[in-house]
Amino acid sequence: MSIYDDPDITFEEIAIELGYLMRDIAVTGLKSLNREYREFRKFQMEQDAKQNPIDHDEWK
């Protein structure tokens, strides 16, 4: 049985549960966004390395 099916639940309890739900959604979204950003930066760095290869002999 879900907390929202309880006929004796108060509005305050529902508000608290919804607050937890919103927080969990936000945290999950931020983690996903962070993971996607890291993948994008990795891809970007790989593309930069292909376009601008460093001439290692130049540093010897």
GUVEXKOL-974041 format. One record per residue: x, y, z of N, C-alpha, C in turn. Coordinates in Angstrom, 2 decimals, m for minus. Example, Ala and Ser with C-alpha at 12.3 -4.5 7.8 and 13.67 -1.06 7.14 Angstrom:
GUVEXKOL-974041
{pt {13.19,m5.69,7.80},{12.30,m4.50,7.80},{13.20,m3.30,7.80}} {pt {12.85,m2.25,7.08},{13.67,m1.06,7.14},{12.90,0.03,7.87}} 
//
This chain:
GUVEXKOL-974041
{pt {0.84,m1.17,0.00},{0.00,0.00,0.00},{0.89,1.25,0.00}} {pt {0.60,2.17,m0.84},{1.37,3.40,m0.97},{0.96,4.38,0.12}} {pt {1.87,5.25,0.47},{1.56,6.27,1.47},{0.41,7.16,0.99}} {pt {0.29,7.32,m0.32},{m0.75,8.20,m0.87},{m2.12,7.52,m0.88}} {pt {m2.18,6.20,m0.62},{m3.45,5.48,m0.55},{m4.04,5.50,0.85}} {pt {m3.25,5.95,1.82},{m3.68,5.97,3.22},{m4.73,7.07,3.41}} {pt {m5.95,6.72,3.82},{m6.99,7.73,3.97},{m6.74,8.67,5.15}} {pt {m5.88,8.27,6.08},{m5.63,9.09,7.27},{m4.42,10.01,7.12}} {pt {m3.79,10.02,5.96},{m2.59,10.85,5.77},{m2.99,12.33,5.73}} {pt {m2.14,13.14,6.31},{m2.42,14.57,6.35},{m1.75,15.27,5.17}} {pt {m2.22,16.47,4.91},{m1.63,17.26,3.83},{m0.15,17.52,4.11}} {pt {0.21,17.76,5.36},{1.60,18.03,5.72},{2.48,16.81,5.42}} {pt {1.98,15.61,5.72},{2.75,14.40,5.44},{2.94,14.21,3.94}} {pt {1.90,14.51,3.17},{2.02,14.41,1.71},{3.03,15.43,1.21}} {pt {2.98,16.64,1.74},{3.92,17.69,1.34},{5.36,17.28,1.64}} {pt {5.58,16.67,2.80},{6.92,16.21,3.17},{7.39,15.13,2.20}} {pt {6.54,14.15,1.92},{6.90,13.08,0.99},{7.18,13.62,m0.41}} {pt {6.38,14.58,m0.85},{6.61,15.18,m2.17},{7.92,15.96,m2.19}} {pt {8.24,16.58,m1.07},{9.53,17.28,m0.96},{10.69,16.31,m1.11}} {pt {10.60,15.15,m0.46},{11.63,14.13,m0.61},{11.71,13.65,m2.05}} {pt {10.56,13.45,m2.68},{10.53,13.00,m4.06},{11.19,14.03,m4.99}} {pt {10.86,15.30,m4.79},{11.46,16.36,m5.62},{12.97,16.41,m5.42}} {pt {13.41,16.27,m4.18},{14.86,16.27,m3.91},{15.54,15.11,m4.61}} {pt {14.93,13.92,m4.52},{15.51,12.74,m5.16},{15.57,12.91,m6.68}} {pt {14.54,13.50,m7.26},{14.53,13.74,m8.71},{15.65,14.71,m9.07}} {pt {15.81,15.77,m8.30},{16.84,16.77,m8.57},{18.24,16.17,m8.46}} {pt {18.48,15.40,m7.40},{19.79,14.79,m7.20},{20.09,13.81,m8.32}} {pt {19.12,13.00,m8.69},{19.32,12.03,m9.77},{19.60,12.76,m11.08}} {pt {18.87,13.84,m11.34},{19.09,14.61,m12.55},{20.47,15.24,m12.59}} {pt {20.94,15.76,m11.46},{22.27,16.36,m11.41},{23.36,15.33,m11.61}} {pt {23.18,14.14,m11.04},{24.17,13.08,m11.24},{24.23,12.68,m12.71}} {pt {23.06,12.57,m13.34},{23.00,12.22,m14.75},{23.65,13.30,m15.61}} {pt {23.34,14.55,m15.30},{23.91,15.67,m16.04},{25.42,15.71,m15.89}} {pt {25.91,15.47,m14.69},{27.35,15.45,m14.45},{28.02,14.33,m15.24}} {pt {27.40,13.15,m15.28},{27.95,12.02,m16.02},{27.98,12.34,m17.52}} {pt {26.91,12.93,m18.03},{26.86,13.30,m19.44},{27.90,14.35,m19.77}} {pt {28.11,15.31,m18.87},{29.11,16.35,m19.10},{30.52,15.74,m19.15}} {pt {30.81,14.82,m18.22},{32.13,14.17,m18.22},{32.36,13.41,m19.52}} {pt {31.33,12.70,m19.99},{31.44,11.98,m21.26},{31.67,12.94,m22.42}} {pt {30.96,14.07,m22.42},{31.11,15.06,m23.47},{32.52,15.64,m23.47}} {pt {33.04,15.98,m22.26},{34.40,16.53,m22.17},{35.43,15.52,m22.65}} {pt {35.22,14.25,m22.32},{36.14,13.20,m22.77},{36.13,13.14,m24.29}} {pt {34.95,13.16,m24.88},{34.81,13.15,m26.33},{35.48,14.38,m26.94}} {pt {35.25,15.54,m26.32},{35.83,16.79,m26.82},{37.35,16.73,m26.79}} {pt {37.90,16.21,m25.72},{39.36,16.11,m25.60},{39.92,15.15,m26.64}} {pt {39.22,14.05,m26.90},{39.65,13.11,m27.93},{39.63,13.77,m29.30}} {pt {38.60,14.54,m29.58},{38.51,15.24,m30.86},{39.63,16.28,m30.99}} {pt {39.90,16.99,m29.92},{40.99,17.97,m29.95},{42.33,17.30,m30.20}} {pt {42.54,16.14,m29.59},{43.79,15.41,m29.78},{43.94,14.95,m31.22}} {pt {42.83,14.57,m31.85},{42.89,14.14,m33.26},{43.17,15.32,m34.18}} {pt {42.56,16.46,m33.88},{42.71,17.63,m34.74},{44.05,18.34,m34.54}} {pt {44.58,18.30,m33.34},{45.83,18.99,m33.03},{46.81,18.05,m32.35}} {pt {47.34,17.09,m33.10},{48.28,16.16,m32.47},{49.56,16.91,m32.07}} {pt {50.07,16.55,m30.92},{51.29,17.18,m30.42},{52.48,16.49,m31.05}} {pt {53.39,17.28,m31.57},{54.61,16.73,m32.15},{55.59,16.51,m31.00}} {pt {55.71,15.26,m30.56},{56.55,14.96,m29.40},{58.02,15.21,m29.66}} {pt {58.44,15.15,m30.93},{59.85,15.41,m31.25},{60.21,16.87,m31.01}} {pt {59.22,17.73,m31.05},{59.44,19.15,m30.85},{59.98,19.43,m29.45}} {pt {59.65,18.59,m28.47},{60.03,18.84,m27.10},{61.38,18.20,m26.72}} {pt {61.99,17.50,m27.64},{63.27,16.82,m27.33},{64.44,17.73,m27.54}} 
//
